[in-house]
């Protein structure tokens, strides 16, 4: 009797699972649709899988490709495997996403990349809000070695790249950090003979360096703050940039994408461009300039460049430096910016005497709306340095 009851319970349980499992199965098509929505892709663009397979919490996209906007090409992606997929309030969380290695050939060019992966991916259910719940996020995205060959010769390679993000405790700000390491480029493969000769004279036939960037996005005021974006190459120098602007909210991003879509959909391209320009002017009114900075730290390229240009002018590098120092205030005088003229002339003199660093900063006392920046640029360009709080320094 007990065995019969047990058998009936097992049978009932099996039947219940069989009936209920489709209701709880992951909807792979819906997952892909919401990824594309979060990327603000138009219908038919974005991630397009040939087939979708769901096995428990694993979703596999086969024969996938990424379609750019209409008429702008397609990138084959092959098999994409998503593991640890869970539905979450209409959206999805994904533990890890792995991609096939890239092995592309077009004409004489080959591109290979491996170890491409994303972890901690969050796909929003709805992208119409202005909080992080409406934004596609991930913890980390990485790639391994990448190489580009032309005619069988390596022209560029990257050792690895990694992007990490970090959401603040109040879930209002997301920080980001990018590192691209072991970048190498063979400049001797440049086609133009004159450019190739100049590069050879500079003694920089190859580039070896790295790229890094870190910053944050505060969604409430839409403040994008890139604290440091650096390109650092041996025997050349390090170019560092930073900027901050406000008004770049999720709503601004959606409006910009809608403008781009409308332009693509309009068959009259001239009319579409005019409408897009007007729309972008309207969007620009929502942005505010907070600050900006650009700095170059020399690693030997300045003196080499002076020598090369001097040789082309039948003079020496030192004489070329003196000529530039003499010409700088004369050139700037025509723009009626006496304060900037003095700052820039002094900085150029200091830098050329002993190349170290050259820095331009724009730090207004108060944030400046973009319409005011544009108005000053068009109506009274000589006031821009004061409007933006521009400073120029060298070797600091």
C-alpha positions as CSV (number, residue, x, y, z in Angstrom):
1,X,0.0,0.0,0.0
2,X,2.8,2.3,1.0
3,X,4.7,1.5,-2.3
4,X,1.5,2.3,-4.3
5,X,1.1,5.6,-2.6
6,X,4.7,6.5,-3.2
7,X,4.4,5.6,-6.9
8,X,1.4,7.7,-7.3
9,X,3.2,10.7,-5.7
10,X,6.2,10.3,-7.9
11,X,3.9,10.1,-11.0
12,X,2.0,13.1,-9.9
13,X,5.2,15.0,-9.3
14,X,6.6,14.1,-12.7
15,X,3.4,15.1,-14.4
16,X,3.4,18.4,-12.5
17,X,7.0,19.2,-13.6
18,X,6.2,18.2,-17.2
19,X,3.2,20.6,-17.2
20,X,4.8,23.5,-15.4
21,X,8.4,23.5,-16.9
22,X,7.5,25.3,-20.1
23,X,6.1,28.2,-18.1
24,X,9.4,28.6,-16.3
25,X,11.7,28.0,-19.3
26,X,13.8,30.9,-20.4
27,X,12.6,32.8,-23.5
28,X,15.8,33.1,-25.6
29,X,14.1,35.3,-28.2
30,X,12.9,37.7,-25.5
31,X,16.4,37.9,-24.1
32,X,17.9,38.8,-27.4
33,X,15.1,41.4,-28.0
34,X,15.8,43.1,-24.7
35,X,19.6,43.1,-25.3
36,X,19.0,45.0,-28.6
37,X,16.5,47.3,-26.9
38,X,19.1,48.2,-24.3
39,X,21.6,48.9,-27.1
40,X,19.0,51.2,-28.7
41,X,19.1,49.3,-32.0
42,X,16.5,49.7,-34.7
43,X,14.4,46.6,-35.8
44,X,16.6,44.2,-37.7
45,X,19.8,45.7,-36.4
46,X,21.9,44.6,-33.4
47,X,22.4,41.1,-32.3
48,X,20.9,38.6,-34.8
49,X,21.2,34.9,-34.0
50,X,20.7,32.2,-36.6
51,X,19.2,29.9,-34.0
52,X,18.6,30.0,-30.2
53,X,19.0,27.1,-27.9
54,X,17.9,27.0,-24.2
55,X,19.2,24.4,-21.9
56,X,18.3,25.1,-18.3
57,X,20.0,28.4,-17.4
58,X,22.2,28.3,-20.5
59,X,21.3,30.1,-23.7
60,X,23.3,29.5,-26.8
61,X,23.1,31.7,-29.9
62,X,24.4,30.0,-33.0
63,X,25.4,31.5,-36.4
64,X,25.1,35.0,-34.8
65,X,26.0,38.3,-36.3
66,X,25.8,41.9,-35.3
67,X,24.0,44.1,-37.8
68,X,24.9,47.8,-37.8
69,X,22.4,50.4,-38.7
70,X,20.7,50.0,-42.1
71,X,23.2,49.6,-44.9
72,X,26.3,49.9,-42.6
73,X,27.4,46.3,-42.7
74,X,27.3,43.2,-40.5
75,X,29.9,41.5,-38.2
76,X,29.8,37.7,-37.9
77,X,30.0,36.6,-34.3
78,X,29.5,32.8,-34.6
79,X,28.4,31.0,-31.4
80,X,27.6,33.1,-28.2
81,X,27.1,31.1,-25.0
82,X,25.3,32.7,-22.0
83,X,25.6,30.8,-18.8
84,X,23.7,31.5,-15.5
85,X,20.8,33.2,-17.2
86,X,17.9,34.2,-14.9
87,X,14.8,36.1,-15.6
88,X,14.5,39.1,-13.2
89,X,11.3,41.2,-13.2
90,X,11.1,41.1,-16.9
91,X,14.8,41.7,-17.4
92,X,17.7,39.2,-17.1
93,X,20.9,38.6,-15.2
94,X,23.7,36.6,-16.9
95,X,26.7,35.2,-15.1
96,X,28.9,35.0,-18.1
97,X,28.9,35.5,-21.9
98,X,31.6,33.9,-24.1
99,X,32.2,34.4,-27.8
100,X,33.9,32.5,-30.5
101,X,37.4,33.5,-31.4
102,X,37.5,36.0,-34.2
103,X,39.2,34.9,-37.5
104,X,38.2,37.3,-40.3
105,X,39.7,37.6,-43.7
106,X,38.9,40.4,-46.2
107,X,41.0,41.0,-49.3
108,X,44.6,41.1,-47.9
109,X,43.6,41.8,-44.3
110,X,43.3,39.3,-41.5
111,X,42.0,40.0,-38.0
112,X,42.3,37.5,-35.2
113,X,41.1,37.9,-31.6
114,X,40.6,35.4,-28.8
115,X,39.3,35.0,-25.2
116,X,36.4,37.4,-25.6
117,X,34.0,37.4,-22.6
118,X,31.6,39.4,-20.5
119,X,30.7,38.7,-16.9
120,X,27.9,40.0,-14.6
121,X,25.7,41.2,-17.4
122,X,22.3,42.8,-16.4
123,X,19.7,43.3,-19.1
124,X,16.9,45.8,-18.3
125,X,13.3,45.0,-18.7
126,X,12.5,48.5,-19.7
127,X,14.8,51.2,-21.1
128,X,12.5,54.1,-20.8
129,X,13.5,55.1,-17.2
130,X,16.3,57.4,-16.0
131,X,17.9,55.1,-13.4
132,X,20.4,52.3,-13.6
133,X,17.5,49.8,-13.8
134,X,17.0,51.0,-17.4
135,X,20.7,50.6,-18.4
136,X,22.6,47.6,-19.8
137,X,25.4,46.9,-17.3
138,X,28.2,44.4,-16.8
139,X,30.9,43.8,-14.2
140,X,33.7,43.0,-16.6
141,X,34.4,42.7,-20.3
142,X,37.7,41.2,-21.5
143,X,39.6,40.2,-24.6
144,X,42.8,38.3,-25.0
145,X,45.3,38.7,-27.8
146,X,44.3,40.6,-31.0
147,X,46.3,40.8,-34.2
148,X,45.8,42.5,-37.6
149,X,47.9,41.3,-40.5
150,X,48.1,42.7,-44.0
151,X,49.7,40.5,-46.7
152,X,50.6,38.1,-44.0
153,X,52.6,40.7,-42.1
154,X,51.6,41.8,-38.6
155,X,50.8,45.5,-38.6
156,X,49.1,45.9,-35.2
157,X,48.5,43.8,-32.1
158,X,47.1,44.1,-28.6
159,X,48.0,41.8,-25.7
160,X,44.8,42.1,-23.8
161,X,42.0,44.5,-22.8
162,X,39.7,44.8,-19.8
163,X,36.8,47.0,-18.9
164,X,35.4,46.9,-15.4
165,X,32.4,48.8,-13.9
166,X,31.3,49.5,-10.4
167,X,27.9,50.7,-9.3
168,X,27.7,53.0,-6.2
169,X,25.9,51.9,-3.1
170,X,23.0,54.3,-3.8
171,X,22.8,52.9,-7.3
172,X,22.9,56.3,-8.9
173,X,26.4,56.3,-10.3
174,X,28.4,53.8,-12.3
175,X,32.2,53.9,-12.5
176,X,34.2,52.5,-15.3
177,X,37.9,51.6,-15.8
178,X,39.5,50.5,-19.1
179,X,43.0,49.1,-19.7
180,X,44.3,48.1,-23.1
181,X,47.8,46.6,-22.7
182,X,50.8,45.7,-24.8
183,X,49.7,47.6,-28.0
184,X,52.2,47.3,-30.8
185,X,52.0,48.8,-34.3
186,X,54.4,48.5,-37.2
187,X,54.5,52.0,-38.9
188,X,56.9,50.9,-41.6
189,X,53.9,49.3,-43.4
190,X,52.3,52.8,-44.1
191,X,51.7,53.1,-47.8
192,X,52.5,56.8,-48.4
193,X,56.3,57.0,-49.0
194,X,56.6,60.6,-47.7
195,X,54.9,59.8,-44.4
196,X,56.9,56.6,-44.1
197,X,60.1,58.5,-44.6
198,X,59.2,61.1,-42.0
199,X,58.4,58.3,-39.5
200,X,61.7,56.7,-40.2
201,X,63.5,60.0,-39.7
202,X,61.8,60.3,-36.3
203,X,63.1,56.9,-35.4
204,X,59.7,55.6,-34.5
205,X,59.1,52.7,-36.9
206,X,57.1,50.9,-34.2
207,X,54.8,51.9,-31.5
208,X,54.7,50.1,-28.1
209,X,52.4,51.2,-25.4
210,X,49.1,51.1,-23.6
211,X,45.7,52.9,-23.3
212,X,43.8,53.5,-20.1
213,X,40.6,55.3,-19.1
214,X,38.6,55.7,-15.9
215,X,35.7,57.8,-14.9
216,X,32.0,57.8,-13.8
217,X,28.5,58.5,-14.9
218,X,26.0,60.0,-12.5
219,X,22.6,59.4,-14.1
220,X,20.6,61.9,-12.1
221,X,22.3,65.1,-13.4
222,X,23.7,63.2,-16.3
223,X,27.3,64.0,-15.3
224,X,29.9,62.2,-17.4
225,X,33.3,62.6,-15.8
226,X,36.3,61.1,-17.6
227,X,39.0,61.5,-15.0
228,X,41.8,60.2,-17.1
229,X,42.0,59.0,-20.7
230,X,45.7,58.3,-21.6
231,X,47.6,57.0,-24.6
232,X,51.1,56.2,-23.5
233,X,53.7,55.1,-26.0
234,X,57.4,54.4,-25.4
235,X,59.9,56.9,-26.9
236,X,56.9,59.2,-28.0
237,X,55.1,60.4,-24.9
238,X,51.9,60.2,-22.9
239,X,48.8,62.1,-24.1
240,X,46.3,62.5,-21.2
241,X,42.8,63.9,-21.5
242,X,40.0,64.5,-19.0
243,X,36.6,66.2,-19.2
244,X,33.3,66.6,-17.4
245,X,29.9,67.5,-18.7
246,X,26.4,67.3,-17.4
247,X,23.0,66.7,-19.0
248,X,24.0,63.4,-20.5
249,X,21.1,61.6,-19.0
250,X,19.5,58.3,-20.3
251,X,16.7,60.5,-21.7
252,X,19.3,62.5,-23.6
253,X,20.8,59.2,-25.0
254,X,17.4,58.0,-26.1
255,X,16.7,61.3,-27.8
256,X,20.0,61.2,-29.7
257,X,19.3,57.7,-30.9
258,X,15.8,58.6,-32.0
259,X,17.3,61.5,-34.0
260,X,19.8,59.1,-35.6
261,X,17.1,56.6,-36.5
262,X,14.9,59.3,-38.0
263,X,17.8,60.4,-40.2
264,X,18.4,56.9,-41.4
265,X,14.7,56.3,-42.2
266,X,14.4,59.5,-44.3
267,X,15.1,58.7,-47.9
268,X,15.8,62.4,-48.6
269,X,19.3,62.6,-47.1
270,X,19.8,66.3,-47.5
271,X,16.5,67.0,-45.7
272,X,17.3,64.3,-43.1
273,X,20.7,66.0,-42.4
274,X,19.1,69.4,-41.9
275,X,16.5,68.0,-39.6
276,X,19.2,66.1,-37.6
277,X,21.3,69.3,-37.3
278,X,18.4,71.2,-35.8
279,X,17.6,68.3,-33.5
280,X,21.1,68.1,-32.3
281,X,21.2,71.8,-31.7
282,X,18.2,71.3,-29.5
283,X,19.9,68.4,-27.6
284,X,23.0,70.5,-27.1
285,X,21.0,73.0,-25.1
286,X,20.6,70.3,-22.5
287,X,24.3,69.9,-21.9
288,X,26.6,71.8,-19.6
289,X,30.3,72.1,-19.8
290,X,32.1,71.5,-16.4
291,X,35.8,71.2,-17.2
292,X,38.4,69.7,-19.6
293,X,42.1,69.1,-19.6
294,X,44.7,67.9,-22.1
295,X,48.3,67.2,-21.2
296,X,51.3,65.8,-23.1
297,X,54.3,64.4,-21.3
298,X,57.2,64.1,-23.6
299,X,59.3,60.9,-24.0
300,X,61.8,62.1,-26.6
301,X,59.6,62.8,-29.6
302,X,59.7,66.6,-29.4
303,X,63.4,67.1,-30.0
304,X,63.3,64.5,-32.8
305,X,60.4,66.3,-34.4
306,X,62.2,69.6,-34.2
307,X,65.3,68.0,-35.8
308,X,63.3,66.4,-38.6
309,X,61.3,69.6,-39.4
310,X,64.5,71.7,-39.1
311,X,66.2,69.5,-41.6
312,X,63.3,69.8,-44.0
313,X,63.7,73.6,-43.7
314,X,67.5,73.5,-44.1
315,X,68.1,74.4,-40.5
316,X,68.7,72.8,-37.1
317,X,66.3,71.6,-34.5
318,X,67.4,74.3,-32.1
319,X,66.9,77.1,-34.7
320,X,63.5,75.6,-35.5
321,X,62.5,75.9,-31.8
322,X,63.6,79.5,-31.7
323,X,61.6,80.2,-34.9
324,X,58.4,78.7,-33.3
325,X,59.0,80.7,-30.1
326,X,59.2,83.9,-32.1
327,X,56.2,83.2,-34.3
328,X,53.8,82.1,-31.6
329,X,52.9,85.6,-30.2
330,X,52.7,87.0,-33.8
331,X,50.2,84.3,-34.8
332,X,48.1,84.7,-31.7
333,X,48.0,88.5,-31.8
334,X,45.5,88.4,-34.7
335,X,42.9,86.7,-32.4
336,X,42.7,89.5,-29.8
337,X,43.2,87.2,-26.8
338,X,46.0,89.0,-24.9
339,X,45.8,86.9,-21.7
340,X,45.8,83.6,-23.6
341,X,48.5,85.0,-25.9
342,X,50.8,85.6,-23.0
343,X,50.1,82.3,-21.2
344,X,50.6,80.3,-24.4
345,X,53.7,82.1,-25.5
346,X,55.3,81.6,-22.0
347,X,54.3,77.9,-22.0
348,X,55.7,77.3,-25.5
349,X,59.0,79.0,-24.6
350,X,59.4,76.9,-21.5
351,X,58.4,73.6,-23.2
352,X,60.7,74.1,-26.2
353,X,63.7,75.1,-23.9
354,X,63.3,71.9,-22.0
355,X,60.5,69.5,-23.3
356,X,58.7,68.1,-20.3
357,X,55.0,68.5,-20.2
358,X,52.5,70.8,-21.9
359,X,49.0,71.3,-20.3
360,X,45.9,73.1,-21.4
361,X,43.0,73.2,-18.8
362,X,39.5,74.7,-19.0
363,X,38.0,75.2,-15.6
364,X,35.2,77.8,-15.5
365,X,34.2,79.2,-12.1
366,X,30.7,77.8,-12.7
367,X,29.4,75.2,-15.2
368,X,28.7,76.8,-18.6
369,X,25.7,75.8,-20.7
370,X,26.7,74.6,-24.1
371,X,24.5,77.3,-25.9
372,X,26.7,79.9,-24.1
373,X,29.8,78.2,-25.3
374,X,28.5,78.0,-28.9
375,X,27.3,81.6,-28.7
376,X,30.7,82.9,-27.6
377,X,32.4,80.8,-30.2
378,X,30.3,82.3,-33.0
379,X,29.7,85.8,-31.8
380,X,32.8,86.7,-29.7
381,X,35.5,84.0,-30.0
382,X,38.0,86.2,-28.2
383,X,36.0,85.8,-25.0
384,X,36.1,82.0,-25.0
385,X,39.2,81.7,-22.8
386,X,37.5,83.8,-20.1
387,X,34.2,81.9,-20.5
388,X,35.8,78.5,-20.1
389,X,38.6,79.5,-17.7
390,X,41.4,78.4,-20.0
391,X,44.9,78.1,-18.6
392,X,48.1,77.0,-20.3
393,X,51.2,75.7,-18.5
394,X,54.4,73.8,-19.3
395,X,56.7,71.6,-17.3
396,X,54.5,71.6,-14.1
